[in-house]
Amino acid sequence: MGASALPIIIFSAIFGVVGIVLPIVAPKGPNRGIVQCVLILTAATCWLFWLCCYMAQMNPLIGPKLHQNTILIMAREWGNPLKDMDGYTPEEH
């Protein structure tokens, strides 16, 4: 599974609208600067959080839980036999 450009483009556009377009059209008033700052910071932090979550799915840190026998069989079949906890090494065939 690899990264797809379409979700990155779509979500960047959504957060771009929130962080670039909405501050420009913010209503005039005494708190306009604060509203603009809040919109820009919200868009930037939400986009960064979304991007980190999206990228974390590309290379997960936690893999499947395998039984010891499964690991030994995989290692033997891939040409790298391992010794198990008891010191037993499966025979080559």
PyMOL Python script that loads the backbone (N, CA, C, O; Angstrom):
from pymol import cmd

cmd.read_pdbstr("""\
ATOM      1  N   MET A   1       0.842  -1.170   0.000  1.00  0.00           N
ATOM      2  CA  MET A   1       0.000   0.000   0.000  1.00  0.00           C
ATOM      3  C   MET A   1       0.888   1.233   0.000  1.00  0.00           C
ATOM      4  O   MET A   1       1.803   1.362   0.813  1.00  0.00           O
ATOM      5  N   GLY A   2       0.608   2.107  -0.898  1.00  0.00           N
ATOM      6  CA  GLY A   2       1.393   3.317  -0.975  1.00  0.00           C
ATOM      7  C   GLY A   2       0.520   4.548  -0.834  1.00  0.00           C
ATOM      8  O   GLY A   2      -0.706   4.463  -0.775  1.00  0.00           O
ATOM      9  N   ALA A   3       1.165   5.663  -0.783  1.00  0.00           N
ATOM     10  CA  ALA A   3       0.432   6.914  -0.644  1.00  0.00           C
ATOM     11  C   ALA A   3      -0.239   7.255  -1.968  1.00  0.00           C
ATOM     12  O   ALA A   3       0.352   7.098  -3.036  1.00  0.00           O
ATOM     13  N   SER A   4      -1.445   7.711  -1.885  1.00  0.00           N
ATOM     14  CA  SER A   4      -2.175   8.163  -3.060  1.00  0.00           C
ATOM     15  C   SER A   4      -2.193   9.692  -3.041  1.00  0.00           C
ATOM     16  O   SER A   4      -2.328  10.312  -1.987  1.00  0.00           O
ATOM     17  N   ALA A   5      -2.059  10.267  -4.197  1.00  0.00           N
ATOM     18  CA  ALA A   5      -2.015  11.733  -4.278  1.00  0.00           C
ATOM     19  C   ALA A   5      -3.399  12.352  -4.098  1.00  0.00           C
ATOM     20  O   ALA A   5      -3.512  13.485  -3.629  1.00  0.00           O
ATOM     21  N   LEU A   6      -4.441  11.630  -4.460  1.00  0.00           N
ATOM     22  CA  LEU A   6      -5.790  12.208  -4.420  1.00  0.00           C
ATOM     23  C   LEU A   6      -6.229  12.631  -3.016  1.00  0.00           C
ATOM     24  O   LEU A   6      -6.693  13.761  -2.858  1.00  0.00           O
ATOM     25  N   PRO A   7      -6.107  11.779  -1.987  1.00  0.00           N
ATOM     26  CA  PRO A   7      -6.504  12.246  -0.649  1.00  0.00           C
ATOM     27  C   PRO A   7      -5.675  13.432  -0.161  1.00  0.00           C
ATOM     28  O   PRO A   7      -6.200  14.330   0.498  1.00  0.00           O
ATOM     29  N   ILE A   8      -4.404  13.437  -0.478  1.00  0.00           N
ATOM     30  CA  ILE A   8      -3.535  14.538  -0.038  1.00  0.00           C
ATOM     31  C   ILE A   8      -3.979  15.839  -0.707  1.00  0.00           C
ATOM     32  O   ILE A   8      -4.020  16.888  -0.064  1.00  0.00           O
ATOM     33  N   ILE A   9      -4.308  15.769  -1.990  1.00  0.00           N
ATOM     34  CA  ILE A   9      -4.760  16.966  -2.707  1.00  0.00           C
ATOM     35  C   ILE A   9      -6.105  17.449  -2.161  1.00  0.00           C
ATOM     36  O   ILE A   9      -6.295  18.643  -1.932  1.00  0.00           O
ATOM     37  N   ILE A  10      -7.030  16.517  -1.955  1.00  0.00           N
ATOM     38  CA  ILE A  10      -8.373  16.898  -1.485  1.00  0.00           C
ATOM     39  C   ILE A  10      -8.307  17.535  -0.100  1.00  0.00           C
ATOM     40  O   ILE A  10      -8.869  18.608   0.118  1.00  0.00           O
ATOM     41  N   PHE A  11      -7.625  16.877   0.834  1.00  0.00           N
ATOM     42  CA  PHE A  11      -7.576  17.415   2.193  1.00  0.00           C
ATOM     43  C   PHE A  11      -6.733  18.681   2.273  1.00  0.00           C
ATOM     44  O   PHE A  11      -7.028  19.565   3.077  1.00  0.00           O
ATOM     45  N   SER A  12      -5.706  18.780   1.465  1.00  0.00           N
ATOM     46  CA  SER A  12      -4.936  20.024   1.436  1.00  0.00           C
ATOM     47  C   SER A  12      -5.796  21.170   0.923  1.00  0.00           C
ATOM     48  O   SER A  12      -5.687  22.298   1.402  1.00  0.00           O
ATOM     49  N   ALA A  13      -6.656  20.878  -0.058  1.00  0.00           N
ATOM     50  CA  ALA A  13      -7.548  21.914  -0.577  1.00  0.00           C
ATOM     51  C   ALA A  13      -8.574  22.336   0.479  1.00  0.00           C
ATOM     52  O   ALA A  13      -8.861  23.523   0.635  1.00  0.00           O
ATOM     53  N   ILE A  14      -9.123  21.356   1.203  1.00  0.00           N
ATOM     54  CA  ILE A  14     -10.106  21.682   2.247  1.00  0.00           C
ATOM     55  C   ILE A  14      -9.477  22.550   3.323  1.00  0.00           C
ATOM     56  O   ILE A  14     -10.021  23.592   3.687  1.00  0.00           O
ATOM     57  N   PHE A  15      -8.319  22.115   3.833  1.00  0.00           N
ATOM     58  CA  PHE A  15      -7.669  22.896   4.878  1.00  0.00           C
ATOM     59  C   PHE A  15      -7.106  24.208   4.329  1.00  0.00           C
ATOM     60  O   PHE A  15      -6.962  25.178   5.074  1.00  0.00           O
ATOM     61  N   GLY A  16      -6.787  24.246   3.028  1.00  0.00           N
ATOM     62  CA  GLY A  16      -6.362  25.491   2.402  1.00  0.00           C
ATOM     63  C   GLY A  16      -7.482  26.509   2.366  1.00  0.00           C
ATOM     64  O   GLY A  16      -7.259  27.701   2.582  1.00  0.00           O
ATOM     65  N   VAL A  17      -8.685  26.037   2.091  1.00  0.00           N
ATOM     66  CA  VAL A  17      -9.846  26.943   2.102  1.00  0.00           C
ATOM     67  C   VAL A  17     -10.060  27.504   3.504  1.00  0.00           C
ATOM     68  O   VAL A  17     -10.294  28.699   3.682  1.00  0.00           O
ATOM     69  N   VAL A  18      -9.974  26.610   4.504  1.00  0.00           N
ATOM     70  CA  VAL A  18     -10.185  27.062   5.885  1.00  0.00           C
ATOM     71  C   VAL A  18      -9.081  28.033   6.315  1.00  0.00           C
ATOM     72  O   VAL A  18      -9.360  29.020   6.996  1.00  0.00           O
ATOM     73  N   GLY A  19      -7.839  27.765   5.927  1.00  0.00           N
ATOM     74  CA  GLY A  19      -6.715  28.565   6.408  1.00  0.00           C
ATOM     75  C   GLY A  19      -6.348  29.763   5.562  1.00  0.00           C
ATOM     76  O   GLY A  19      -5.655  30.664   6.035  1.00  0.00           O
ATOM     77  N   ILE A  20      -6.810  29.792   4.291  1.00  0.00           N
ATOM     78  CA  ILE A  20      -6.420  30.901   3.408  1.00  0.00           C
ATOM     79  C   ILE A  20      -7.633  31.731   2.988  1.00  0.00           C
ATOM     80  O   ILE A  20      -7.618  32.958   3.094  1.00  0.00           O
ATOM     81  N   VAL A  21      -8.682  31.057   2.512  1.00  0.00           N
ATOM     82  CA  VAL A  21      -9.830  31.784   1.985  1.00  0.00           C
ATOM     83  C   VAL A  21     -10.697  32.361   3.103  1.00  0.00           C
ATOM     84  O   VAL A  21     -11.072  33.533   3.054  1.00  0.00           O
ATOM     85  N   LEU A  22     -11.015  31.553   4.102  1.00  0.00           N
ATOM     86  CA  LEU A  22     -11.899  32.040   5.167  1.00  0.00           C
ATOM     87  C   LEU A  22     -11.316  33.222   5.951  1.00  0.00           C
ATOM     88  O   LEU A  22     -12.074  34.131   6.288  1.00  0.00           O
ATOM     89  N   PRO A  23     -10.018  33.262   6.259  1.00  0.00           N
ATOM     90  CA  PRO A  23      -9.514  34.464   6.943  1.00  0.00           C
ATOM     91  C   PRO A  23      -9.645  35.737   6.104  1.00  0.00           C
ATOM     92  O   PRO A  23      -9.771  36.830   6.654  1.00  0.00           O
ATOM     93  N   ILE A  24      -9.615  35.600   4.782  1.00  0.00           N
ATOM     94  CA  ILE A  24      -9.748  36.783   3.921  1.00  0.00           C
ATOM     95  C   ILE A  24     -11.175  37.327   3.982  1.00  0.00           C
ATOM     96  O   ILE A  24     -11.388  38.539   3.952  1.00  0.00           O
ATOM     97  N   VAL A  25     -12.158  36.409   4.069  1.00  0.00           N
ATOM     98  CA  VAL A  25     -13.551  36.840   4.079  1.00  0.00           C
ATOM     99  C   VAL A  25     -14.134  36.904   5.490  1.00  0.00           C
ATOM    100  O   VAL A  25     -15.352  36.939   5.659  1.00  0.00           O
ATOM    101  N   ALA A  26     -13.270  36.918   6.495  1.00  0.00           N
ATOM    102  CA  ALA A  26     -13.747  37.018   7.880  1.00  0.00           C
ATOM    103  C   ALA A  26     -14.474  38.355   8.067  1.00  0.00           C
ATOM    104  O   ALA A  26     -14.071  39.370   7.499  1.00  0.00           O
ATOM    105  N   PRO A  27     -15.540  38.345   8.861  1.00  0.00           N
ATOM    106  CA  PRO A  27     -16.318  39.591   9.031  1.00  0.00           C
ATOM    107  C   PRO A  27     -15.498  40.672   9.735  1.00  0.00           C
ATOM    108  O   PRO A  27     -14.673  40.401  10.608  1.00  0.00           O
ATOM    109  N   LYS A  28     -15.758  41.876   9.324  1.00  0.00           N
ATOM    110  CA  LYS A  28     -15.061  43.012   9.940  1.00  0.00           C
ATOM    111  C   LYS A  28     -15.604  43.226  11.348  1.00  0.00           C
ATOM    112  O   LYS A  28     -16.798  43.076  11.608  1.00  0.00           O
ATOM    113  N   GLY A  29     -14.713  43.572  12.220  1.00  0.00           N
ATOM    114  CA  GLY A  29     -15.103  43.803  13.601  1.00  0.00           C
ATOM    115  C   GLY A  29     -13.874  43.931  14.470  1.00  0.00           C
ATOM    116  O   GLY A  29     -12.751  43.850  13.973  1.00  0.00           O
ATOM    117  N   PRO A  30     -14.069  44.129  15.762  1.00  0.00           N
ATOM    118  CA  PRO A  30     -12.924  44.338  16.650  1.00  0.00           C
ATOM    119  C   PRO A  30     -12.069  43.079  16.831  1.00  0.00           C
ATOM    120  O   PRO A  30     -10.891  43.176  17.174  1.00  0.00           O
ATOM    121  N   ASN A  31     -12.652  41.908  16.603  1.00  0.00           N
ATOM    122  CA  ASN A  31     -11.910  40.658  16.807  1.00  0.00           C
ATOM    123  C   ASN A  31     -11.519  39.973  15.495  1.00  0.00           C
ATOM    124  O   ASN A  31     -11.244  38.774  15.478  1.00  0.00           O
ATOM    125  N   ARG A  32     -11.495  40.723  14.412  1.00  0.00           N
ATOM    126  CA  ARG A  32     -11.194  40.119  13.117  1.00  0.00           C
ATOM    127  C   ARG A  32      -9.814  39.474  13.093  1.00  0.00           C
ATOM    128  O   ARG A  32      -9.651  38.381  12.551  1.00  0.00           O
ATOM    129  N   GLY A  33      -8.826  40.133  13.672  1.00  0.00           N
ATOM    130  CA  GLY A  33      -7.465  39.578  13.696  1.00  0.00           C
ATOM    131  C   GLY A  33      -7.399  38.273  14.467  1.00  0.00           C
ATOM    132  O   GLY A  33      -6.695  37.344  14.071  1.00  0.00           O
ATOM    133  N   ILE A  34      -8.133  38.204  15.566  1.00  0.00           N
ATOM    134  CA  ILE A  34      -8.151  36.973  16.363  1.00  0.00           C
ATOM    135  C   ILE A  34      -8.836  35.854  15.593  1.00  0.00           C
ATOM    136  O   ILE A  34      -8.362  34.718  15.602  1.00  0.00           O
ATOM    137  N   VAL A  35      -9.941  36.159  14.929  1.00  0.00           N
ATOM    138  CA  VAL A  35     -10.657  35.157  14.135  1.00  0.00           C
ATOM    139  C   VAL A  35      -9.763  34.648  13.004  1.00  0.00           C
ATOM    140  O   VAL A  35      -9.718  33.446  12.744  1.00  0.00           O
ATOM    141  N   GLN A  36      -9.061  35.546  12.339  1.00  0.00           N
ATOM    142  CA  GLN A  36      -8.157  35.137  11.264  1.00  0.00           C
ATOM    143  C   GLN A  36      -7.042  34.237  11.800  1.00  0.00           C
ATOM    144  O   GLN A  36      -6.707  33.221  11.191  1.00  0.00           O
ATOM    145  N   CYS A  37      -6.482  34.616  12.929  1.00  0.00           N
ATOM    146  CA  CYS A  37      -5.406  33.820  13.535  1.00  0.00           C
ATOM    147  C   CYS A  37      -5.909  32.440  13.932  1.00  0.00           C
ATOM    148  O   CYS A  37      -5.226  31.440  13.711  1.00  0.00           O
ATOM    149  N   VAL A  38      -7.095  32.382  14.514  1.00  0.00           N
ATOM    150  CA  VAL A  38      -7.676  31.103  14.919  1.00  0.00           C
ATOM    151  C   VAL A  38      -7.923  30.216  13.701  1.00  0.00           C
ATOM    152  O   VAL A  38      -7.624  29.023  13.743  1.00  0.00           O
ATOM    153  N   LEU A  39      -8.458  30.773  12.626  1.00  0.00           N
ATOM    154  CA  LEU A  39      -8.716  29.991  11.416  1.00  0.00           C
ATOM    155  C   LEU A  39      -7.424  29.456  10.803  1.00  0.00           C
ATOM    156  O   LEU A  39      -7.366  28.297  10.392  1.00  0.00           O
ATOM    157  N   ILE A  40      -6.402  30.282  10.740  1.00  0.00           N
ATOM    158  CA  ILE A  40      -5.128  29.862  10.154  1.00  0.00           C
ATOM    159  C   ILE A  40      -4.475  28.774  11.013  1.00  0.00           C
ATOM    160  O   ILE A  40      -4.020  27.757  10.490  1.00  0.00           O
ATOM    161  N   LEU A  41      -4.432  28.991  12.325  1.00  0.00           N
ATOM    162  CA  LEU A  41      -3.821  27.988  13.205  1.00  0.00           C
ATOM    163  C   LEU A  41      -4.609  26.685  13.224  1.00  0.00           C
ATOM    164  O   LEU A  41      -4.023  25.603  13.258  1.00  0.00           O
ATOM    165  N   THR A  42      -5.936  26.783  13.202  1.00  0.00           N
ATOM    166  CA  THR A  42      -6.763  25.580  13.171  1.00  0.00           C
ATOM    167  C   THR A  42      -6.506  24.777  11.903  1.00  0.00           C
ATOM    168  O   THR A  42      -6.328  23.560  11.958  1.00  0.00           O
ATOM    169  N   ALA A  43      -6.487  25.452  10.771  1.00  0.00           N
ATOM    170  CA  ALA A  43      -6.256  24.757   9.505  1.00  0.00           C
ATOM    171  C   ALA A  43      -4.868  24.111   9.478  1.00  0.00           C
ATOM    172  O   ALA A  43      -4.719  22.966   9.051  1.00  0.00           O
ATOM    173  N   ALA A  44      -3.865  24.845   9.933  1.00  0.00           N
ATOM    174  CA  ALA A  44      -2.497  24.313   9.891  1.00  0.00           C
ATOM    175  C   ALA A  44      -2.332  23.104  10.812  1.00  0.00           C
ATOM    176  O   ALA A  44      -1.743  22.099  10.415  1.00  0.00           O
ATOM    177  N   THR A  45      -2.845  23.196  12.026  1.00  0.00           N
ATOM    178  CA  THR A  45      -2.664  22.084  12.964  1.00  0.00           C
ATOM    179  C   THR A  45      -3.515  20.874  12.588  1.00  0.00           C
ATOM    180  O   THR A  45      -3.059  19.737  12.702  1.00  0.00           O
ATOM    181  N   CYS A  46      -4.748  21.113  12.142  1.00  0.00           N
ATOM    182  CA  CYS A  46      -5.596  19.984  11.721  1.00  0.00           C
ATOM    183  C   CYS A  46      -5.012  19.295  10.497  1.00  0.00           C
ATOM    184  O   CYS A  46      -5.033  18.066  10.420  1.00  0.00           O
ATOM    185  N   TRP A  47      -4.490  20.058   9.533  1.00  0.00           N
ATOM    186  CA  TRP A  47      -3.882  19.466   8.346  1.00  0.00           C
ATOM    187  C   TRP A  47      -2.637  18.658   8.727  1.00  0.00           C
ATOM    188  O   TRP A  47      -2.431  17.556   8.219  1.00  0.00           O
ATOM    189  N   LEU A  48      -1.820  19.202   9.612  1.00  0.00           N
ATOM    190  CA  LEU A  48      -0.616  18.487  10.026  1.00  0.00           C
ATOM    191  C   LEU A  48      -0.962  17.202  10.772  1.00  0.00           C
ATOM    192  O   LEU A  48      -0.327  16.170  10.557  1.00  0.00           O
ATOM    193  N   PHE A  49      -1.959  17.258  11.640  1.00  0.00           N
ATOM    194  CA  PHE A  49      -2.394  16.062  12.349  1.00  0.00           C
ATOM    195  C   PHE A  49      -2.939  15.031  11.371  1.00  0.00           C
ATOM    196  O   PHE A  49      -2.612  13.849  11.477  1.00  0.00           O
ATOM    197  N   TRP A  50      -3.757  15.454  10.431  1.00  0.00           N
ATOM    198  CA  TRP A  50      -4.293  14.525   9.435  1.00  0.00           C
ATOM    199  C   TRP A  50      -3.171  13.911   8.618  1.00  0.00           C
ATOM    200  O   TRP A  50      -3.186  12.706   8.367  1.00  0.00           O
ATOM    201  N   LEU A  51      -2.200  14.710   8.199  1.00  0.00           N
ATOM    202  CA  LEU A  51      -1.090  14.202   7.390  1.00  0.00           C
ATOM    203  C   LEU A  51      -0.267  13.179   8.165  1.00  0.00           C
ATOM    204  O   LEU A  51       0.127  12.155   7.608  1.00  0.00           O
ATOM    205  N   CYS A  52      -0.006  13.442   9.436  1.00  0.00           N
ATOM    206  CA  CYS A  52       0.747  12.476  10.258  1.00  0.00           C
ATOM    207  C   CYS A  52      -0.018  11.163  10.408  1.00  0.00           C
ATOM    208  O   CYS A  52       0.572  10.086  10.322  1.00  0.00           O
ATOM    209  N   CYS A  53      -1.316  11.249  10.631  1.00  0.00           N
ATOM    210  CA  CYS A  53      -2.128  10.028  10.745  1.00  0.00           C
ATOM    211  C   CYS A  53      -2.160   9.271   9.430  1.00  0.00           C
ATOM    212  O   CYS A  53      -2.077   8.043   9.421  1.00  0.00           O
ATOM    213  N   TYR A  54      -2.278   9.983   8.325  1.00  0.00           N
ATOM    214  CA  TYR A  54      -2.311   9.345   7.008  1.00  0.00           C
ATOM    215  C   TYR A  54      -0.983   8.661   6.708  1.00  0.00           C
ATOM    216  O   TYR A  54      -0.954   7.535   6.212  1.00  0.00           O
ATOM    217  N   MET A  55       0.107   9.342   7.010  1.00  0.00           N
ATOM    218  CA  MET A  55       1.427   8.768   6.727  1.00  0.00           C
ATOM    219  C   MET A  55       1.764   7.617   7.669  1.00  0.00           C
ATOM    220  O   MET A  55       2.498   6.706   7.285  1.00  0.00           O
ATOM    221  N   ALA A  56       1.243   7.642   8.889  1.00  0.00           N
ATOM    222  CA  ALA A  56       1.509   6.559   9.843  1.00  0.00           C
ATOM    223  C   ALA A  56       0.908   5.245   9.359  1.00  0.00           C
ATOM    224  O   ALA A  56       1.379   4.174   9.741  1.00  0.00           O
ATOM    225  N   GLN A  57      -0.114   5.312   8.533  1.00  0.00           N
ATOM    226  CA  GLN A  57      -0.714   4.095   8.005  1.00  0.00           C
ATOM    227  C   GLN A  57       0.136   3.462   6.914  1.00  0.00           C
ATOM    228  O   GLN A  57      -0.085   2.303   6.561  1.00  0.00           O
ATOM    229  N   MET A  58       1.097   4.193   6.375  1.00  0.00           N
ATOM    230  CA  MET A  58       1.958   3.645   5.325  1.00  0.00           C
ATOM    231  C   MET A  58       2.950   2.626   5.880  1.00  0.00           C
ATOM    232  O   MET A  58       3.262   1.633   5.223  1.00  0.00           O
ATOM    233  N   ASN A  59       3.436   2.875   7.079  1.00  0.00           N
ATOM    234  CA  ASN A  59       4.417   1.997   7.697  1.00  0.00           C
ATOM    235  C   ASN A  59       4.072   1.861   9.181  1.00  0.00           C
ATOM    236  O   ASN A  59       4.674   2.528  10.024  1.00  0.00           O
ATOM    237  N   PRO A  60       3.101   0.995   9.501  1.00  0.00           N
ATOM    238  CA  PRO A  60       2.673   0.898  10.895  1.00  0.00           C
ATOM    239  C   PRO A  60       3.782   0.354  11.797  1.00  0.00           C
ATOM    240  O   PRO A  60       4.561  -0.508  11.391  1.00  0.00           O
ATOM    241  N   LEU A  61       3.839   0.870  13.021  1.00  0.00           N
ATOM    242  CA  LEU A  61       4.857   0.425  13.966  1.00  0.00           C
ATOM    243  C   LEU A  61       4.489  -0.912  14.600  1.00  0.00           C
ATOM    244  O   LEU A  61       5.369  -1.659  15.028  1.00  0.00           O
ATOM    245  N   ILE A  62       3.205  -1.214  14.663  1.00  0.00           N
ATOM    246  CA  ILE A  62       2.748  -2.448  15.286  1.00  0.00           C
ATOM    247  C   ILE A  62       2.306  -3.389  14.183  1.00  0.00           C
ATOM    248  O   ILE A  62       1.408  -3.065  13.406  1.00  0.00           O
ATOM    249  N   GLY A  63       2.934  -4.554  14.113  1.00  0.00           N
ATOM    250  CA  GLY A  63       2.595  -5.533  13.086  1.00  0.00           C
ATOM    251  C   GLY A  63       1.718  -6.626  13.649  1.00  0.00           C
ATOM    252  O   GLY A  63       1.286  -6.560  14.799  1.00  0.00           O
ATOM    253  N   PRO A  64       1.456  -7.631  12.836  1.00  0.00           N
ATOM    254  CA  PRO A  64       0.617  -8.733  13.295  1.00  0.00           C
ATOM    255  C   PRO A  64       1.314  -9.554  14.381  1.00  0.00           C
ATOM    256  O   PRO A  64       2.541  -9.651  14.402  1.00  0.00           O
ATOM    257  N   LYS A  65       0.526 -10.141  15.275  1.00  0.00           N
ATOM    258  CA  LYS A  65       1.057 -11.010  16.320  1.00  0.00           C
ATOM    259  C   LYS A  65       1.172 -12.417  15.742  1.00  0.00           C
ATOM    260  O   LYS A  65       0.172 -12.994  15.314  1.00  0.00           O
ATOM    261  N   LEU A  66       2.370 -12.970  15.727  1.00  0.00           N
ATOM    262  CA  LEU A  66       2.602 -14.302  15.184  1.00  0.00           C
ATOM    263  C   LEU A  66       3.036 -15.251  16.295  1.00  0.00           C
ATOM    264  O   LEU A  66       3.727 -14.857  17.235  1.00  0.00           O
ATOM    265  N   HIS A  67       2.618 -16.512  16.168  1.00  0.00           N
ATOM    266  CA  HIS A  67       3.065 -17.528  17.102  1.00  0.00           C
ATOM    267  C   HIS A  67       4.520 -17.869  16.807  1.00  0.00           C
ATOM    268  O   HIS A  67       5.001 -17.650  15.695  1.00  0.00           O
ATOM    269  N   GLN A  68       5.215 -18.402  17.802  1.00  0.00           N
ATOM    270  CA  GLN A  68       6.622 -18.726  17.634  1.00  0.00           C
ATOM    271  C   GLN A  68       6.817 -19.769  16.536  1.00  0.00           C
ATOM    272  O   GLN A  68       7.769 -19.678  15.761  1.00  0.00           O
ATOM    273  N   ASN A  69       5.929 -20.756  16.461  1.00  0.00           N
ATOM    274  CA  ASN A  69       6.055 -21.779  15.418  1.00  0.00           C
ATOM    275  C   ASN A  69       5.931 -21.161  14.027  1.00  0.00           C
ATOM    276  O   ASN A  69       6.648 -21.554  13.107  1.00  0.00           O
ATOM    277  N   THR A  70       5.043 -20.213  13.874  1.00  0.00           N
ATOM    278  CA  THR A  70       4.875 -19.549  12.576  1.00  0.00           C
ATOM    279  C   THR A  70       6.140 -18.806  12.189  1.00  0.00           C
ATOM    280  O   THR A  70       6.561 -18.852  11.033  1.00  0.00           O
ATOM    281  N   ILE A  71       6.747 -18.127  13.141  1.00  0.00           N
ATOM    282  CA  ILE A  71       7.985 -17.391  12.868  1.00  0.00           C
ATOM    283  C   ILE A  71       9.101 -18.354  12.475  1.00  0.00           C
ATOM    284  O   ILE A  71       9.857 -18.081  11.543  1.00  0.00           O
ATOM    285  N   LEU A  72       9.210 -19.493  13.191  1.00  0.00           N
ATOM    286  CA  LEU A  72      10.245 -20.477  12.874  1.00  0.00           C
ATOM    287  C   LEU A  72      10.040 -21.073  11.482  1.00  0.00           C
ATOM    288  O   LEU A  72      11.006 -21.264  10.742  1.00  0.00           O
ATOM    289  N   ILE A  73       8.802 -21.364  11.125  1.00  0.00           N
ATOM    290  CA  ILE A  73       8.522 -21.924   9.801  1.00  0.00           C
ATOM    291  C   ILE A  73       8.842 -20.901   8.716  1.00  0.00           C
ATOM    292  O   ILE A  73       9.434 -21.245   7.693  1.00  0.00           O
ATOM    293  N   MET A  74       8.454 -19.644   8.935  1.00  0.00           N
ATOM    294  CA  MET A  74       8.747 -18.608   7.948  1.00  0.00           C
ATOM    295  C   MET A  74      10.253 -18.432   7.782  1.00  0.00           C
ATOM    296  O   MET A  74      10.740 -18.320   6.657  1.00  0.00           O
ATOM    297  N   ALA A  75      10.985 -18.406   8.875  1.00  0.00           N
ATOM    298  CA  ALA A  75      12.437 -18.241   8.807  1.00  0.00           C
ATOM    299  C   ALA A  75      13.069 -19.417   8.070  1.00  0.00           C
ATOM    300  O   ALA A  75      13.970 -19.231   7.253  1.00  0.00           O
ATOM    301  N   ARG A  76      12.593 -20.632   8.360  1.00  0.00           N
ATOM    302  CA  ARG A  76      13.154 -21.815   7.681  1.00  0.00           C
ATOM    303  C   ARG A  76      12.861 -21.771   6.185  1.00  0.00           C
ATOM    304  O   ARG A  76      13.740 -22.050   5.370  1.00  0.00           O
ATOM    305  N   GLU A  77      11.630 -21.422   5.822  1.00  0.00           N
ATOM    306  CA  GLU A  77      11.255 -21.402   4.410  1.00  0.00           C
ATOM    307  C   GLU A  77      11.970 -20.288   3.647  1.00  0.00           C
ATOM    308  O   GLU A  77      12.220 -20.427   2.449  1.00  0.00           O
ATOM    309  N   TRP A  78      12.298 -19.204   4.310  1.00  0.00           N
ATOM    310  CA  TRP A  78      12.993 -18.102   3.662  1.00  0.00           C
ATOM    311  C   TRP A  78      14.509 -18.247   3.716  1.00  0.00           C
ATOM    312  O   TRP A  78      15.235 -17.340   3.308  1.00  0.00           O
ATOM    313  N   GLY A  79      14.997 -19.401   4.225  1.00  0.00           N
ATOM    314  CA  GLY A  79      16.430 -19.679   4.207  1.00  0.00           C
ATOM    315  C   GLY A  79      17.209 -19.079   5.354  1.00  0.00           C
ATOM    316  O   GLY A  79      18.415 -18.869   5.226  1.00  0.00           O
ATOM    317  N   ASN A  80      16.565 -18.795   6.471  1.00  0.00           N
ATOM    318  CA  ASN A  80      17.249 -18.235   7.624  1.00  0.00           C
ATOM    319  C   ASN A  80      16.744 -18.938   8.883  1.00  0.00           C
ATOM    320  O   ASN A  80      16.042 -18.333   9.693  1.00  0.00           O
ATOM    321  N   PRO A  81      17.107 -20.241   9.053  1.00  0.00           N
ATOM    322  CA  PRO A  81      16.563 -20.978  10.205  1.00  0.00           C
ATOM    323  C   PRO A  81      17.026 -20.371  11.531  1.00  0.00           C
ATOM    324  O   PRO A  81      18.195 -20.020  11.697  1.00  0.00           O
ATOM    325  N   LEU A  82      16.096 -20.259  12.455  1.00  0.00           N
ATOM    326  CA  LEU A  82      16.362 -19.721  13.786  1.00  0.00           C
ATOM    327  C   LEU A  82      16.244 -20.836  14.810  1.00  0.00           C
ATOM    328  O   LEU A  82      15.535 -21.818  14.591  1.00  0.00           O
ATOM    329  N   LYS A  83      16.928 -20.683  15.910  1.00  0.00           N
ATOM    330  CA  LYS A  83      16.751 -21.610  17.012  1.00  0.00           C
ATOM    331  C   LYS A  83      15.617 -21.112  17.874  1.00  0.00           C
ATOM    332  O   LYS A  83      15.502 -19.912  18.123  1.00  0.00           O
ATOM    333  N   ASP A  84      14.769 -22.034  18.338  1.00  0.00           N
ATOM    334  CA  ASP A  84      13.687 -21.608  19.208  1.00  0.00           C
ATOM    335  C   ASP A  84      14.193 -21.534  20.642  1.00  0.00           C
ATOM    336  O   ASP A  84      15.384 -21.716  20.894  1.00  0.00           O
ATOM    337  N   MET A  85      13.304 -21.272  21.568  1.00  0.00           N
ATOM    338  CA  MET A  85      13.686 -21.070  22.966  1.00  0.00           C
ATOM    339  C   MET A  85      14.383 -22.295  23.567  1.00  0.00           C
ATOM    340  O   MET A  85      15.246 -22.149  24.434  1.00  0.00           O
ATOM    341  N   ASP A  86      14.024 -23.486  23.121  1.00  0.00           N
ATOM    342  CA  ASP A  86      14.605 -24.717  23.666  1.00  0.00           C
ATOM    343  C   ASP A  86      15.892 -25.107  22.979  1.00  0.00           C
ATOM    344  O   ASP A  86      16.489 -26.119  23.348  1.00  0.00           O
ATOM    345  N   GLY A  87      16.348 -24.348  21.994  1.00  0.00           N
ATOM    346  CA  GLY A  87      17.564 -24.672  21.288  1.00  0.00           C
ATOM    347  C   GLY A  87      17.341 -25.636  20.128  1.00  0.00           C
ATOM    348  O   GLY A  87      18.310 -26.093  19.522  1.00  0.00           O
ATOM    349  N   TYR A  88      16.089 -25.958  19.804  1.00  0.00           N
ATOM    350  CA  TYR A  88      15.768 -26.872  18.732  1.00  0.00           C
ATOM    351  C   TYR A  88      15.769 -26.129  17.397  1.00  0.00           C
ATOM    352  O   TYR A  88      15.118 -25.093  17.256  1.00  0.00           O
ATOM    353  N   THR A  89      16.499 -26.662  16.424  1.00  0.00           N
ATOM    354  CA  THR A  89      16.498 -26.100  15.085  1.00  0.00           C
ATOM    355  C   THR A  89      15.811 -27.099  14.156  1.00  0.00           C
ATOM    356  O   THR A  89      16.231 -28.254  14.088  1.00  0.00           O
ATOM    357  N   PRO A  90      14.773 -26.685  13.443  1.00  0.00           N
ATOM    358  CA  PRO A  90      14.081 -27.618  12.545  1.00  0.00           C
ATOM    359  C   PRO A  90      15.013 -28.115  11.448  1.00  0.00           C
ATOM    360  O   PRO A  90      15.912 -27.400  11.004  1.00  0.00           O
ATOM    361  N   GLU A  91      14.782 -29.357  11.018  1.00  0.00           N
ATOM    362  CA  GLU A  91      15.619 -29.959   9.987  1.00  0.00           C
ATOM    363  C   GLU A  91      15.337 -29.323   8.629  1.00  0.00           C
ATOM    364  O   GLU A  91      14.212 -28.915   8.340  1.00  0.00           O
ATOM    365  N   GLU A  92      16.372 -29.249   7.808  1.00  0.00           N
ATOM    366  CA  GLU A  92      16.208 -28.778   6.448  1.00  0.00           C
ATOM    367  C   GLU A  92      15.651 -29.924   5.615  1.00  0.00           C
ATOM    368  O   GLU A  92      16.005 -31.080   5.851  1.00  0.00           O
ATOM    369  N   HIS A  93      14.812 -29.639   4.672  1.00  0.00           N
ATOM    370  CA  HIS A  93      14.309 -30.687   3.781  1.00  0.00           C
ATOM    371  C   HIS A  93      14.336 -30.220   2.354  1.00  0.00           C
ATOM    372  O   HIS A  93      13.950 -30.964   1.453  1.00  0.00           O
TER     373      HIS A  93
END
""", "prot")
cmd.dss("prot")
cmd.show_as("cartoon", "prot")
cmd.util.cbc("prot")
cmd.orient("prot")
